[in-house]
């Protein structure tokens, strides 16, 4: 069953580069792992808690995962990656906001989720642009959460939270740099591997062609020798 699903969603990537095929496979299995979990949580929340604000969020996540799977199947990998990262960033932020009281240490929880999203961007994204977009959005979300949610809830001066804010800001910036570096390194590494693979294939084709030509020459030489022997028999046989 899993192989049939994989072949259905990834069949268009067979002729693409090895890096694209591997990343598409990883993104596909990531969605395939999370979708049943979200469905189970949705059913459990509906059964034991009734209608809560979590239900529309979970239903929205399921729809977004399904839409991303459709994008993967249609070979829109770059769009699927960017939407996955945006969903992760937004979904984790909303989850922290709904599940927690606004306290300064929760700012670090939110930053941790953003760091994981930025590292994921470095691993699955085709372009460094995605890491930059996610880093900018992450900084904006953290800034809003700190000064529009945490500070008013704590009823303390903004100066008391400046060091917390800059600490999480540094974490996000470092994660963005690491994610961008990972993306660049992976693209460079797989580019070199693909170049080596192409050169090896060219070498094999050249040697195969030379071997075939050598066999043809040998066969032709044997044929010419046989004809010469038949038309010019030895003197003792005349």
GROMACS elastic network, one bead per residue, 0.5 to 0.9 nm:
[ bonds ]
;  ai    aj funct       b0    kb
    1     4     6  0.51900   500
    1     5     6  0.63234   500
    1     6     6  0.86043   500
    2     5     6  0.51282   500
    2     6     6  0.60496   500
    2     7     6  0.85699   500
    3     7     6  0.60363   500
    3     8     6  0.84623   500
    4     7     6  0.51598   500
    4     8     6  0.60662   500
    4     9     6  0.86688   500
    5     8     6  0.50809   500
    5     9     6  0.62121   500
    5    10     6  0.83742   500
    6     9     6  0.53657   500
    6    10     6  0.57582   500
    6    11     6  0.77838   500
    6    25     6  0.78703   500
    6    28     6  0.78794   500
    6    29     6  0.84125   500
    7    10     6  0.52330   500
    7    11     6  0.51302   500
    7    12     6  0.88092   500
    8    11     6  0.57622   500
    8    12     6  0.85562   500
    8    73     6  0.73767   500
    9    12     6  0.76219   500
    9    13     6  0.88094   500
    9    25     6  0.88997   500
    9    28     6  0.77975   500
    9    69     6  0.76319   500
    9    70     6  0.80873   500
    9    72     6  0.66419   500
    9    74     6  0.80131   500
    9    75     6  0.87223   500
   10    13     6  0.54528   500
   10    14     6  0.71512   500
   10    21     6  0.77578   500
   10    24     6  0.72659   500
   10    25     6  0.69986   500
   10    28     6  0.82162   500
   10    72     6  0.75006   500
   10    73     6  0.62936   500
   10    75     6  0.81729   500
   11    14     6  0.56856   500
   11    15     6  0.85763   500
   11    73     6  0.80698   500
   12    15     6  0.69870   500
   12    16     6  0.77955   500
   12    73     6  0.74872   500
   12    74     6  0.78583   500
   12    75     6  0.65277   500
   13    16     6  0.50071   500
   13    17     6  0.78356   500
   13    18     6  0.88050   500
   13    20     6  0.72722   500
   13    21     6  0.54239   500
   13    24     6  0.77118   500
   13    75     6  0.72592   500
   14    17     6  0.79937   500
   14    18     6  0.84139   500
   14    21     6  0.67147   500
   15    18     6  0.86577   500
   15    21     6  0.84959   500
   16    19     6  0.82636   500
   16    20     6  0.64027   500
   16    21     6  0.63965   500
   17    20     6  0.53419   500
   17    21     6  0.62488   500
   17    22     6  0.86652   500
   17   190     6  0.88963   500
   17   194     6  0.76438   500
   18    21     6  0.51135   500
   18    22     6  0.60846   500
   18    23     6  0.85577   500
   18   190     6  0.76768   500
   18   194     6  0.75924   500
   19    22     6  0.52091   500
   19    23     6  0.61219   500
   19    24     6  0.84967   500
   19   186     6  0.84595   500
   19   187     6  0.77996   500
   19   190     6  0.61341   500
   19   191     6  0.82912   500
   19   194     6  0.87566   500
   20    23     6  0.51836   500
   20    24     6  0.59717   500
   20    25     6  0.84608   500
   20    77     6  0.83683   500
   20   126     6  0.80473   500
   21    24     6  0.51577   500
   21    25     6  0.60953   500
   21    26     6  0.86306   500
   22    25     6  0.50851   500
   22    26     6  0.61935   500
   22    27     6  0.86526   500
   23    26     6  0.50341   500
   23    27     6  0.61315   500
   23    28     6  0.84795   500
   23    77     6  0.88080   500
   23   123     6  0.81693   500
   23   124     6  0.56727   500
   23   125     6  0.80024   500
   23   126     6  0.87652   500
   24    27     6  0.51204   500
   24    28     6  0.60259   500
   24    29     6  0.86481   500
   24    72     6  0.71172   500
   24    75     6  0.88891   500
   24    77     6  0.67530   500
   24   124     6  0.81203   500
   25    28     6  0.50608   500
   25    29     6  0.62032   500
   25    30     6  0.84808   500
   26    29     6  0.53218   500
   26    30     6  0.60567   500
   26    31     6  0.87156   500
   26   124     6  0.77929   500
   27    30     6  0.50195   500
   27    31     6  0.63201   500
   27    32     6  0.85805   500
   27    69     6  0.88518   500
   27    72     6  0.83103   500
   27    77     6  0.89220   500
   27    80     6  0.85783   500
   27    81     6  0.77437   500
   27    84     6  0.88470   500
   27   124     6  0.72816   500
   28    31     6  0.52968   500
   28    32     6  0.61455   500
   28    33     6  0.86433   500
   28    68     6  0.88441   500
   28    69     6  0.68475   500
   28    72     6  0.72597   500
   29    33     6  0.59831   500
   29    34     6  0.86088   500
   30    33     6  0.51724   500
   30    34     6  0.63474   500
   30    35     6  0.87062   500
   31    34     6  0.52211   500
   31    35     6  0.59608   500
   31    65     6  0.63221   500
   31    66     6  0.83412   500
   31    68     6  0.80930   500
   31    69     6  0.72302   500
   32    35     6  0.56203   500
   32    36     6  0.72061   500
   32    65     6  0.86476   500
   32    69     6  0.85952   500
   33    36     6  0.64730   500
   33    37     6  0.70339   500
   34    37     6  0.51810   500
   34    38     6  0.62111   500
   34    39     6  0.86848   500
   34    62     6  0.89637   500
   34    65     6  0.83160   500
   35    38     6  0.52649   500
   35    39     6  0.62436   500
   35    40     6  0.87041   500
   35    61     6  0.83822   500
   35    62     6  0.62794   500
   35    65     6  0.67057   500
   35    66     6  0.81461   500
   36    39     6  0.50045   500
   36    40     6  0.61089   500
   36    41     6  0.86081   500
   36    62     6  0.89430   500
   37    40     6  0.51367   500
   37    41     6  0.62248   500
   37    42     6  0.85663   500
   38    41     6  0.50602   500
   38    42     6  0.60290   500
   38    43     6  0.86314   500
   38    58     6  0.64938   500
   38    59     6  0.83508   500
   38    61     6  0.76477   500
   38    62     6  0.68334   500
   39    42     6  0.50198   500
   39    43     6  0.62193   500
   39    44     6  0.85546   500
   39    58     6  0.77689   500
   39    59     6  0.81481   500
   39    62     6  0.72236   500
   40    43     6  0.52278   500
   40    44     6  0.60615   500
   40    45     6  0.85012   500
   41    44     6  0.50468   500
   41    45     6  0.59402   500
   41    46     6  0.84529   500
   41    58     6  0.79821   500
   42    45     6  0.51978   500
   42    46     6  0.61181   500
   42    47     6  0.85221   500
   42    54     6  0.82438   500
   42    55     6  0.62868   500
   42    58     6  0.61468   500
   42    59     6  0.73838   500
   43    46     6  0.51487   500
   43    47     6  0.60222   500
   43    48     6  0.86146   500
   44    47     6  0.50799   500
   44    48     6  0.60357   500
   44    49     6  0.79293   500
   45    48     6  0.54660   500
   45    49     6  0.52810   500
   45    50     6  0.65664   500
   45    51     6  0.78795   500
   45    52     6  0.80008   500
   45    54     6  0.80346   500
   45    55     6  0.73111   500
   46    49     6  0.56425   500
   46    51     6  0.60708   500
   46    52     6  0.79681   500
   46    55     6  0.72729   500
   47    50     6  0.59610   500
   47    51     6  0.89500   500
   49    52     6  0.71003   500
   50    55     6  0.88892   500
   51    54     6  0.80382   500
   51    55     6  0.66066   500
   52    55     6  0.57617   500
   52    56     6  0.80859   500
   53    56     6  0.62429   500
   53    57     6  0.70520   500
   53    98     6  0.87544   500
   54    57     6  0.52109   500
   54    58     6  0.61598   500
   54    59     6  0.86430   500
   54    95     6  0.87361   500
   54    98     6  0.84181   500
   55    58     6  0.51431   500
   55    59     6  0.61021   500
   55    60     6  0.84747   500
   56    59     6  0.50054   500
   56    60     6  0.59707   500
   56    61     6  0.85183   500
   57    60     6  0.50305   500
   57    61     6  0.61840   500
   57    62     6  0.87359   500
   57    91     6  0.82432   500
   57    94     6  0.88956   500
   58    62     6  0.62910   500
   58    63     6  0.87027   500
   59    62     6  0.51346   500
   59    63     6  0.63263   500
   59    64     6  0.86587   500
   60    63     6  0.50953   500
   60    64     6  0.61175   500
   60    65     6  0.85809   500
   61    64     6  0.50218   500
   61    65     6  0.60860   500
   61    66     6  0.85396   500
   61    87     6  0.79322   500
   61    91     6  0.79577   500
   62    65     6  0.51250   500
   62    66     6  0.61757   500
   62    67     6  0.85972   500
   63    66     6  0.50779   500
   63    67     6  0.61291   500
   63    68     6  0.86099   500
   64    68     6  0.61253   500
   64    69     6  0.86121   500
   64    83     6  0.85463   500
   64    84     6  0.84404   500
   64    87     6  0.77892   500
   65    68     6  0.50630   500
   65    69     6  0.62390   500
   65    70     6  0.86885   500
   65    84     6  0.80584   500
   65    87     6  0.89948   500
   66    69     6  0.50916   500
   66    70     6  0.63412   500
   66    71     6  0.87535   500
   67    70     6  0.50499   500
   67    71     6  0.63314   500
   67    72     6  0.87601   500
   67    80     6  0.85114   500
   68    72     6  0.62185   500
   68    73     6  0.86101   500
   68    76     6  0.89944   500
   68    77     6  0.89325   500
   68    79     6  0.83802   500
   68    80     6  0.52887   500
   68    81     6  0.82880   500
   68    83     6  0.74041   500
   68    84     6  0.72513   500
   69    72     6  0.50194   500
   69    73     6  0.61886   500
   69    74     6  0.86131   500
   69    80     6  0.77686   500
   70    73     6  0.50565   500
   70    74     6  0.61794   500
   70    75     6  0.87008   500
   70    76     6  0.85960   500
   70    80     6  0.87070   500
   71    74     6  0.50696   500
   71    75     6  0.63210   500
   71    76     6  0.50254   500
   71    77     6  0.66770   500
   71    79     6  0.72341   500
   71    80     6  0.57171   500
   72    75     6  0.51358   500
   72    76     6  0.55249   500
   72    77     6  0.53985   500
   72    78     6  0.88461   500
   72    79     6  0.85927   500
   72    80     6  0.62702   500
   72    81     6  0.89340   500
   73    76     6  0.74626   500
   73    77     6  0.85185   500
   74    77     6  0.81580   500
   75    78     6  0.86027   500
   75    80     6  0.89888   500
   76    79     6  0.55880   500
   76    80     6  0.62303   500
   76    81     6  0.87873   500
   77    80     6  0.50114   500
   77    81     6  0.61261   500
   77    82     6  0.86904   500
   77   125     6  0.89250   500
   77   126     6  0.86580   500
   78    81     6  0.51739   500
   78    82     6  0.63056   500
   78    83     6  0.86539   500
   78   125     6  0.71699   500
   78   126     6  0.66685   500
   78   127     6  0.82801   500
   79    82     6  0.52468   500
   79    83     6  0.61233   500
   79    84     6  0.84537   500
   80    83     6  0.52418   500
   80    84     6  0.59804   500
   80    85     6  0.86483   500
   81    84     6  0.50528   500
   81    85     6  0.62668   500
   81    86     6  0.86494   500
   81   121     6  0.79477   500
   81   124     6  0.70189   500
   81   125     6  0.61319   500
   81   126     6  0.83151   500
   81   130     6  0.83547   500
   82    85     6  0.52337   500
   82    86     6  0.62167   500
   82    87     6  0.85797   500
   82   121     6  0.83449   500
   82   125     6  0.76542   500
   82   130     6  0.63262   500
   82   134     6  0.87482   500
   83    87     6  0.59306   500
   83    88     6  0.84112   500
   84    87     6  0.50982   500
   84    88     6  0.60831   500
   84    89     6  0.85873   500
   85    88     6  0.50426   500
   85    89     6  0.61126   500
   85    90     6  0.85501   500
   85   117     6  0.65284   500
   85   118     6  0.81316   500
   85   120     6  0.78692   500
   85   121     6  0.66893   500
   85   130     6  0.82291   500
   85   131     6  0.89831   500
   85   134     6  0.71903   500
   86    89     6  0.51244   500
   86    90     6  0.60461   500
   86    91     6  0.82108   500
   86   117     6  0.89141   500
   86   134     6  0.71489   500
   86   137     6  0.88166   500
   87    90     6  0.52249   500
   87    91     6  0.55813   500
   87    92     6  0.81675   500
   88    91     6  0.51311   500
   88    92     6  0.58264   500
   88    93     6  0.82408   500
   88   113     6  0.86438   500
   88   114     6  0.84632   500
   88   117     6  0.66636   500
   89    92     6  0.55585   500
   89    93     6  0.61658   500
   89    94     6  0.87139   500
   89   113     6  0.76780   500
   89   114     6  0.63169   500
   89   117     6  0.65638   500
   89   118     6  0.89594   500
   89   134     6  0.76820   500
   89   137     6  0.83287   500
   89   138     6  0.73014   500
   90    93     6  0.51578   500
   90    94     6  0.61582   500
   90    95     6  0.85370   500
   90   141     6  0.88263   500
   91    94     6  0.52239   500
   91    95     6  0.60618   500
   91    96     6  0.86741   500
   92    96     6  0.61920   500
   92    97     6  0.85521   500
   92   110     6  0.75144   500
   92   113     6  0.65866   500
   92   114     6  0.79865   500
   93    96     6  0.52813   500
   93    97     6  0.62055   500
   93    98     6  0.87063   500
   93   110     6  0.63533   500
   93   113     6  0.79183   500
   93   114     6  0.82795   500
   93   141     6  0.79359   500
   93   142     6  0.89701   500
   94    98     6  0.60577   500
   94    99     6  0.83689   500
   95    98     6  0.52779   500
   95    99     6  0.58394   500
   95   100     6  0.82337   500
   96    99     6  0.52866   500
   96   100     6  0.57573   500
   96   101     6  0.87171   500
   96   106     6  0.76835   500
   96   109     6  0.76582   500
   96   110     6  0.65157   500
   97   100     6  0.57511   500
   97   101     6  0.74471   500
   97   102     6  0.74230   500
   97   106     6  0.88577   500
   97   110     6  0.87138   500
   97   145     6  0.86445   500
   98   101     6  0.79737   500
  100   103     6  0.81419   500
  100   106     6  0.74271   500
  101   106     6  0.79094   500
  101   150     6  0.89149   500
  101   153     6  0.89403   500
  102   105     6  0.85785   500
  102   106     6  0.67726   500
  102   107     6  0.82898   500
  102   145     6  0.87155   500
  102   149     6  0.64800   500
  102   150     6  0.51346   500
  102   151     6  0.85511   500
  102   153     6  0.64059   500
  102   154     6  0.78206   500
  103   106     6  0.54824   500
  103   107     6  0.71829   500
  103   149     6  0.87132   500
  103   150     6  0.57196   500
  103   151     6  0.84433   500
  103   153     6  0.76295   500
  103   154     6  0.70866   500
  104   107     6  0.53673   500
  104   108     6  0.75107   500
  104   146     6  0.76597   500
  104   150     6  0.61897   500
  104   151     6  0.81562   500
  104   154     6  0.83212   500
  104   161     6  0.75669   500
  104   164     6  0.74029   500
  105   108     6  0.53959   500
  105   109     6  0.69294   500
  105   164     6  0.84464   500
  106   110     6  0.62380   500
  106   111     6  0.84697   500
  106   150     6  0.87952   500
  107   110     6  0.51407   500
  107   111     6  0.61610   500
  107   112     6  0.86272   500
  107   142     6  0.73292   500
  107   145     6  0.75084   500
  107   146     6  0.68840   500
  107   150     6  0.80837   500
  107   164     6  0.79424   500
  107   165     6  0.80215   500
  107   168     6  0.74932   500
  108   112     6  0.60553   500
  108   113     6  0.87157   500
  108   164     6  0.82035   500
  108   167     6  0.86686   500
  108   168     6  0.63523   500
  109   112     6  0.50736   500
  109   113     6  0.64984   500
  109   114     6  0.87524   500
  110   113     6  0.52751   500
  110   114     6  0.63474   500
  110   115     6  0.86995   500
  110   142     6  0.75525   500
  110   168     6  0.89272   500
  111   115     6  0.60763   500
  111   116     6  0.86812   500
  111   138     6  0.81391   500
  111   142     6  0.72181   500
  111   168     6  0.59018   500
  111   169     6  0.80867   500
  111   171     6  0.73389   500
  111   172     6  0.67524   500
  112   115     6  0.50105   500
  112   116     6  0.63515   500
  112   117     6  0.86990   500
  112   168     6  0.84988   500
  112   171     6  0.82660   500
  112   172     6  0.83499   500
  113   116     6  0.51526   500
  113   117     6  0.62948   500
  113   118     6  0.87362   500
  114   118     6  0.61902   500
  114   119     6  0.86518   500
  114   134     6  0.85334   500
  114   135     6  0.82817   500
  114   138     6  0.63765   500
  114   172     6  0.69874   500
  114   175     6  0.85619   500
  115   118     6  0.50966   500
  115   119     6  0.62568   500
  115   120     6  0.85741   500
  115   135     6  0.88912   500
  115   138     6  0.88262   500
  115   171     6  0.72160   500
  115   172     6  0.57666   500
  115   173     6  0.88193   500
  115   174     6  0.85918   500
  115   175     6  0.54828   500
  115   176     6  0.76268   500
  116   119     6  0.51356   500
  116   120     6  0.61176   500
  116   121     6  0.85929   500
  116   175     6  0.80475   500
  117   121     6  0.61703   500
  117   122     6  0.87732   500
  117   134     6  0.79908   500
  117   175     6  0.89886   500
  118   122     6  0.64542   500
  118   123     6  0.88949   500
  118   131     6  0.62107   500
  118   132     6  0.88880   500
  118   134     6  0.66733   500
  118   135     6  0.68536   500
  118   138     6  0.88804   500
  118   172     6  0.79605   500
  118   175     6  0.60577   500
  118   176     6  0.57222   500
  118   177     6  0.89238   500
  118   178     6  0.83471   500
  118   179     6  0.57974   500
  118   180     6  0.85508   500
  119   122     6  0.51038   500
  119   123     6  0.65212   500
  119   124     6  0.89753   500
  119   131     6  0.84189   500
  119   175     6  0.64297   500
  119   176     6  0.73207   500
  119   178     6  0.70996   500
  119   180     6  0.84119   500
  119   182     6  0.81060   500
  120   123     6  0.51280   500
  120   124     6  0.62125   500
  120   125     6  0.79971   500
  120   131     6  0.89639   500
  120   179     6  0.73864   500
  121   124     6  0.55712   500
  121   125     6  0.53287   500
  121   126     6  0.88734   500
  121   128     6  0.84830   500
  121   130     6  0.67234   500
  121   131     6  0.55829   500
  121   134     6  0.79791   500
  121   176     6  0.88178   500
  121   179     6  0.63556   500
  121   180     6  0.80852   500
  121   183     6  0.78229   500
  122   125     6  0.58876   500
  122   126     6  0.85004   500
  122   127     6  0.86179   500
  122   128     6  0.75191   500
  122   130     6  0.83530   500
  122   131     6  0.64480   500
  122   176     6  0.82587   500
  122   178     6  0.75724   500
  122   180     6  0.55511   500
  122   181     6  0.73421   500
  122   182     6  0.52995   500
  122   184     6  0.81583   500
  122   186     6  0.86962   500
  123   126     6  0.86649   500
  123   179     6  0.72125   500
  123   180     6  0.89963   500
  123   182     6  0.65072   500
  123   183     6  0.59670   500
  123   186     6  0.77447   500
  124   183     6  0.78438   500
  125   128     6  0.72886   500
  125   129     6  0.87544   500
  125   130     6  0.66901   500
  125   131     6  0.78219   500
  125   183     6  0.68923   500
  126   129     6  0.85938   500
  126   130     6  0.80496   500
  126   183     6  0.73581   500
  126   187     6  0.76842   500
  127   130     6  0.59437   500
  127   131     6  0.77074   500
  127   180     6  0.87037   500
  127   183     6  0.72765   500
  127   184     6  0.83101   500
  127   187     6  0.88622   500
  128   131     6  0.53394   500
  128   132     6  0.64979   500
  128   133     6  0.88241   500
  128   179     6  0.83455   500
  128   180     6  0.55878   500
  128   181     6  0.85411   500
  128   183     6  0.64266   500
  128   184     6  0.72165   500
  129   132     6  0.51414   500
  129   133     6  0.61922   500
  129   134     6  0.86838   500
  129   180     6  0.85894   500
  130   133     6  0.51158   500
  130   134     6  0.61775   500
  130   135     6  0.85176   500
  130   180     6  0.88404   500
  131   134     6  0.52197   500
  131   135     6  0.60536   500
  131   136     6  0.86569   500
  131   176     6  0.62942   500
  131   177     6  0.84577   500
  131   179     6  0.65410   500
  131   180     6  0.60398   500
  131   183     6  0.85465   500
  132   135     6  0.50792   500
  132   136     6  0.62111   500
  132   137     6  0.86325   500
  132   176     6  0.69626   500
  132   177     6  0.87855   500
  132   180     6  0.77322   500
  133   136     6  0.52963   500
  133   137     6  0.62306   500
  133   138     6  0.85148   500
  134   137     6  0.51156   500
  134   138     6  0.59099   500
  134   139     6  0.85750   500
  134   176     6  0.81457   500
  135   138     6  0.50073   500
  135   139     6  0.62213   500
  135   140     6  0.86574   500
  135   172     6  0.68553   500
  135   173     6  0.70189   500
  135   175     6  0.83317   500
  135   176     6  0.57456   500
  136   139     6  0.52344   500
  136   140     6  0.63302   500
  136   141     6  0.87693   500
  137   140     6  0.50183   500
  137   141     6  0.61445   500
  137   142     6  0.85850   500
  138   141     6  0.51284   500
  138   142     6  0.60857   500
  138   143     6  0.84314   500
  138   169     6  0.89975   500
  138   172     6  0.73988   500
  139   142     6  0.52179   500
  139   143     6  0.60182   500
  139   144     6  0.85778   500
  139   168     6  0.89253   500
  139   169     6  0.66647   500
  139   172     6  0.72397   500
  139   173     6  0.83840   500
  140   143     6  0.51448   500
  140   144     6  0.61970   500
  140   145     6  0.85965   500
  141   144     6  0.51587   500
  141   145     6  0.60607   500
  141   146     6  0.85358   500
  142   145     6  0.50295   500
  142   146     6  0.59877   500
  142   147     6  0.85585   500
  142   165     6  0.79123   500
  142   168     6  0.80035   500
  142   169     6  0.78617   500
  143   146     6  0.52545   500
  143   147     6  0.61629   500
  143   148     6  0.79771   500
  143   165     6  0.74146   500
  143   169     6  0.85784   500
  144   147     6  0.55092   500
  144   148     6  0.52874   500
  144   149     6  0.71697   500
  145   148     6  0.55111   500
  145   149     6  0.50238   500
  145   150     6  0.63261   500
  145   151     6  0.86101   500
  146   149     6  0.58192   500
  146   150     6  0.50256   500
  146   151     6  0.62281   500
  146   161     6  0.78689   500
  146   164     6  0.87487   500
  146   165     6  0.68203   500
  147   150     6  0.61546   500
  147   151     6  0.52923   500
  147   152     6  0.73402   500
  147   158     6  0.74051   500
  147   161     6  0.85777   500
  147   165     6  0.88897   500
  148   151     6  0.64485   500
  148   152     6  0.64737   500
  148   153     6  0.87076   500
  149   152     6  0.58085   500
  149   153     6  0.62032   500
  149   154     6  0.87462   500
  150   153     6  0.52117   500
  150   154     6  0.61197   500
  150   155     6  0.85960   500
  150   161     6  0.88570   500
  151   154     6  0.52851   500
  151   155     6  0.61385   500
  151   156     6  0.63356   500
  151   157     6  0.73036   500
  151   158     6  0.63928   500
  151   160     6  0.88808   500
  151   161     6  0.74678   500
  152   155     6  0.51818   500
  152   156     6  0.73924   500
  152   157     6  0.89385   500
  153   156     6  0.82879   500
  154   157     6  0.87378   500
  156   159     6  0.83423   500
  156   160     6  0.69188   500
  156   161     6  0.85090   500
  157   160     6  0.56813   500
  157   161     6  0.76368   500
  158   161     6  0.55184   500
  158   162     6  0.65004   500
  159   162     6  0.52309   500
  159   163     6  0.79650   500
  160   163     6  0.72609   500
  160   164     6  0.82116   500
  161   164     6  0.51574   500
  161   165     6  0.61039   500
  161   166     6  0.86550   500
  162   165     6  0.50326   500
  162   166     6  0.61627   500
  162   167     6  0.84864   500
  163   166     6  0.52077   500
  163   167     6  0.60258   500
  163   168     6  0.87621   500
  164   167     6  0.50745   500
  164   168     6  0.63906   500
  164   169     6  0.85104   500
  165   168     6  0.54700   500
  165   169     6  0.60950   500
  165   170     6  0.86931   500
  166   170     6  0.60619   500
  166   171     6  0.85868   500
  167   170     6  0.52549   500
  167   171     6  0.64217   500
  167   172     6  0.88602   500
  168   172     6  0.62190   500
  168   173     6  0.85989   500
  169   172     6  0.52048   500
  169   173     6  0.61801   500
  169   174     6  0.86022   500
  170   173     6  0.50978   500
  170   174     6  0.60688   500
  170   175     6  0.84900   500
  171   174     6  0.52249   500
  171   175     6  0.61256   500
  171   176     6  0.85580   500
  172   175     6  0.50263   500
  172   176     6  0.60359   500
  172   177     6  0.86127   500
  173   177     6  0.62268   500
  173   178     6  0.86199   500
  174   177     6  0.51065   500
  174   178     6  0.61365   500
  174   179     6  0.84899   500
  175   178     6  0.50333   500
  175   179     6  0.59353   500
  175   180     6  0.84659   500
  176   179     6  0.50626   500
  176   180     6  0.60935   500
  176   181     6  0.85047   500
  177   180     6  0.51296   500
  177   181     6  0.60843   500
  177   182     6  0.85806   500
  178   182     6  0.60718   500
  178   183     6  0.85283   500
  179   182     6  0.50835   500
  179   183     6  0.61457   500
  179   184     6  0.86335   500
  180   183     6  0.50667   500
  180   184     6  0.61901   500
  180   185     6  0.85883   500
  181   184     6  0.51042   500
  181   185     6  0.60411   500
  181   186     6  0.85089   500
  182   185     6  0.51092   500
  182   186     6  0.60035   500
  182   187     6  0.84506   500
  183   186     6  0.53012   500
  183   187     6  0.61417   500
  183   188     6  0.85519   500
  184   187     6  0.52382   500
  184   188     6  0.60819   500
  184   189     6  0.85083   500
  185   188     6  0.50845   500
  185   189     6  0.59228   500
  185   190     6  0.84873   500
  186   189     6  0.50544   500
  186   190     6  0.60068   500
  186   191     6  0.81929   500
  187   190     6  0.53933   500
  187   191     6  0.58673   500
  187   192     6  0.85769   500
  188   192     6  0.61747   500
  188   193     6  0.86268   500
  189   192     6  0.52146   500
  189   193     6  0.62381   500
  189   194     6  0.86318   500
  190   194     6  0.59724   500
  190   195     6  0.84201   500
  191   194     6  0.51546   500
  191   195     6  0.61886   500
  191   196     6  0.86863   500
  192   195     6  0.50025   500
  192   196     6  0.61842   500
  192   197     6  0.85382   500
  193   196     6  0.50643   500
  193   197     6  0.60561   500
  193   198     6  0.85593   500
  194   198     6  0.60874   500
  194   199     6  0.85871   500
  195   198     6  0.51197   500
  195   199     6  0.62335   500
  195   200     6  0.86178   500
  196   199     6  0.51236   500
  196   200     6  0.61428   500
  196   201     6  0.86116   500
  197   200     6  0.50699   500
  197   201     6  0.61677   500
  197   202     6  0.86181   500
  198   201     6  0.50786   500
  198   202     6  0.61788   500
  198   203     6  0.86045   500
  199   202     6  0.50422   500
  199   203     6  0.61373   500
  199   204     6  0.86140   500
  200   203     6  0.50097   500
  200   204     6  0.61271   500
  200   205     6  0.85341   500
  201   204     6  0.50771   500
  201   205     6  0.60970   500
  201   206     6  0.85560   500
  202   205     6  0.50746   500
  202   206     6  0.60999   500
  202   207     6  0.85840   500
  203   206     6  0.51067   500
  203   207     6  0.61158   500
  203   208     6  0.84149   500
  204   207     6  0.51711   500
  204   208     6  0.59053   500
  204   209     6  0.84314   500
  205   208     6  0.50329   500
  205   209     6  0.60289   500
  205   210     6  0.85066   500
  206   209     6  0.51116   500
  206   210     6  0.61196   500
  206   211     6  0.85740   500
  207   211     6  0.59932   500
  207   212     6  0.84975   500
  208   211     6  0.50317   500
  208   212     6  0.61347   500
  208   213     6  0.85195   500
  209   212     6  0.51323   500
  209   213     6  0.61131   500
  209   214     6  0.85392   500
  210   213     6  0.50436   500
  210   214     6  0.60509   500
  210   215     6  0.86051   500
  211   215     6  0.61693   500
  211   216     6  0.85519   500
  212   215     6  0.50944   500
  212   216     6  0.61438   500
  212   217     6  0.86295   500
  213   217     6  0.61619   500
  213   218     6  0.85837   500
  214   217     6  0.50755   500
  214   218     6  0.61508   500
  214   219     6  0.85602   500
  215   218     6  0.50056   500
  215   219     6  0.60383   500
  215   220     6  0.84246   500
  216   219     6  0.50666   500
  216   220     6  0.59765   500
  216   221     6  0.84486   500
  217   221     6  0.59820   500
  217   222     6  0.85441   500
  218   221     6  0.50372   500
  218   222     6  0.61920   500
  218   223     6  0.85774   500
  219   222     6  0.51131   500
  219   223     6  0.61526   500
  219   224     6  0.86313   500
  220   223     6  0.50001   500
  220   224     6  0.60988   500
  220   225     6  0.85011   500
  221   224     6  0.51260   500
  221   225     6  0.60727   500
  221   226     6  0.85633   500
  222   225     6  0.50647   500
  222   226     6  0.61383   500
  222   227     6  0.86519   500
  223   226     6  0.51027   500
  223   227     6  0.62279   500
  223   228     6  0.85660   500
  224   227     6  0.51372   500
  224   228     6  0.60490   500
  224   229     6  0.85186   500
  225   228     6  0.50702   500
  225   229     6  0.60877   500
  225   230     6  0.85913   500
  226   229     6  0.50778   500
  226   230     6  0.61595   500
  226   231     6  0.86783   500
  227   230     6  0.50478   500
  227   231     6  0.61379   500
  227   232     6  0.83751   500
  228   231     6  0.52770   500
  228   232     6  0.58148   500
  228   233     6  0.81168   500
  229   232     6  0.52444   500
  229   233     6  0.55209   500
  229   234     6  0.79029   500
  230   233     6  0.58496   500
  232   235     6  0.86241   500
  233   236     6  0.82568   500
  233   237     6  0.64377   500
  233   238     6  0.70330   500
  234   237     6  0.55776   500
  234   238     6  0.70281   500
  235   238     6  0.54703   500
